[in-house]
Amino acid sequence: MATDLEFMEFLADQMAGAGEISHRKMFGEYAVYCGGKVVALVCDNQLFVKPTAAGRAFIGAPVEAPAYPGAKHSFLIEDAFEDREWISELIRITARDLPAPKPKKPKR
């Protein structure tokens, strides 16, 4: 089951306090960006935030699961995304902890 655009837009609105939030459809699901960094995936209408040490400390005892079969484990955020301040802070912390994206190679 693919993620509904309506759900993705709701999540992006909830995360808006974290900074520049955008999303991009990929294979029927979505990648969520904060300041140009991929911070989360939304698959089957579920939010999976990239794991970081600071994010783990913020959440406390996160539920971990793969976003799709064969994926690395991420933090599965089940209901807490309804708290706009909490999810914005988690996304801000995650973006701050992740490395900058590698520059893309120029096309020939």
Secondary structure, DSSP 8 states (H G I E B T S, - for coil): ----HHHHHHHHHHTGGGSSEEEEEETTEEEEEETTEEEEEEETTEEEE---HHHHHHHSS-EEEESSTT--EEEEESSGGGSHHHHHHHHHHHHHHS----------
